[in-house]
Amino acid sequence: MPLLAQLAARRSAEPRELTAPPPPPEVLQAAAELAMRAPDHQALRPVRFVHVGQQERAALGELFARAAQVRGRDAVGMQMARERAFVGPALLAVVARIRDDVADVPPHEQWLTVGAALMNLLNALHLQGFGAKVLGGSAARSEVVRRAFCHEGEQIACWVIAGTLADAQAAAPTATRPPAPIPRDLLGDWTPDWAPDGAPGGMP
Ligand SMILES: Cc1cc2nc3c(=O)[nH]c(=O)nc-3n(C[C@H](O)[C@H](O)[C@H](O)COP(=O)(O)O)c2cc1C
């Protein structure tokens, strides 16, 4: 398949569609390295990835349960949080470091780099034959979890789960989902009716 068609075929995979084997270390490494090709103003490197291995899922579950407890959840809520640590054959934390002390690189530019890196990671996993999905959730916003993953000044942006697409049948609902309609204003031409007196210009 031509490369553009392969990229256009990428879809997020639901957790139930992802099975073992997980992407091997060299696939994750290649994906993380491609993520580093995102445009990065002043090379601030605002993103890194933390892999959570199978052996560490139980510890992550206890961390999620503790975070749920801090949020005031009862034993049932804590158990649900615990179980979320086992989602996905492979699990990565996407850790962002957004600085507010770089005059020429405001936070929104750094977040754009994080997003671009994330997209490159997803595309690299897809092109290497693995399914993946980005997940957020309250654990990503928990200070308890943040402290266990992040250095000072960092935060968890989101999680990525990845694995082998279960089988053609199981993957079909997602894989064959029709693409979203392209908005008419997705790509337009600027009309330069800007005026020096501050009158609004015409944005495409
Ligand atoms: C930062 C971020 C967090 C997300 N968190 C969740 C989530 O917690 N649960 C969920 O079902 N989808 C979440 N999504 C959306 C999915 O990852 C995915 O983009 C969506 O299901 C659309 O699928 P598509 O990528 O095939 O278009 C999140 C997306 C982003 C970018």
The ligand as a MOL file (V3000), in Angstrom:
LIG
                    3D

  0  0  0     0  0            999 V3000
M  V30 BEGIN CTAB
M  V30 COUNTS 31 33 0 0 0
M  V30 BEGIN ATOM
M  V30 1 C -4.8800 13.1370 24.9980 0
M  V30 2 C -6.0030 12.1930 24.6040 0
M  V30 3 C -6.6680 11.4680 25.5830 0
M  V30 4 C -7.7050 10.5960 25.2380 0
M  V30 5 N -8.3420 9.8920 26.2240 0
M  V30 6 C -9.2860 8.9880 25.8730 0
M  V30 7 C -9.9030 8.1760 26.8700 0
M  V30 8 O -9.5860 8.2470 28.0590 0
M  V30 9 N -10.8470 7.2820 26.4600 0
M  V30 10 C -11.2090 7.1540 25.1320 0
M  V30 11 O -12.0460 6.3150 24.8200 0
M  V30 12 N -10.6250 7.9210 24.1680 0
M  V30 13 C -9.6820 8.8130 24.5060 0
M  V30 14 N -9.0800 9.5740 23.5410 0
M  V30 15 C -9.5220 9.4360 22.1370 0
M  V30 16 C -8.9340 8.2090 21.4620 0
M  V30 17 O -7.5430 8.0720 21.7190 0
M  V30 18 C -9.1120 8.2530 19.9280 0
M  V30 19 O -8.4690 9.3760 19.4000 0
M  V30 20 C -10.5680 8.2890 19.5650 0
M  V30 21 O -11.1660 7.1070 20.0120 0
M  V30 22 C -10.7620 8.4480 18.0470 0
M  V30 23 O -10.1940 7.3600 17.3780 0
M  V30 24 P -9.2990 7.5690 16.0730 0
M  V30 25 O -7.9100 7.8890 16.5660 0
M  V30 26 O -9.3650 6.2480 15.3850 0
M  V30 27 O -9.9090 8.6460 15.2650 0
M  V30 28 C -8.0550 10.4380 23.8680 0
M  V30 29 C -7.3450 11.1420 22.8770 0
M  V30 30 C -6.3410 12.0100 23.2370 0
M  V30 31 C -5.5850 12.7460 22.1470 0
M  V30 END ATOM
M  V30 BEGIN BOND
M  V30 1 1 1 2
M  V30 2 1 2 3
M  V30 3 2 2 30
M  V30 4 2 3 4
M  V30 5 1 4 5
M  V30 6 1 4 28
M  V30 7 2 5 6
M  V30 8 1 6 7
M  V30 9 1 6 13
M  V30 10 2 7 8
M  V30 11 1 7 9
M  V30 12 1 9 10
M  V30 13 2 10 11
M  V30 14 1 10 12
M  V30 15 2 12 13
M  V30 16 1 13 14
M  V30 17 1 14 15
M  V30 18 1 14 28
M  V30 19 1 15 16
M  V30 20 1 16 17
M  V30 21 1 16 18
M  V30 22 1 18 19
M  V30 23 1 18 20
M  V30 24 1 20 21
M  V30 25 1 20 22
M  V30 26 1 22 23
M  V30 27 1 23 24
M  V30 28 2 24 25
M  V30 29 1 24 26
M  V30 30 1 24 27
M  V30 31 2 28 29
M  V30 32 1 29 30
M  V30 33 1 30 31
M  V30 END BOND
M  V30 END CTAB
M  END
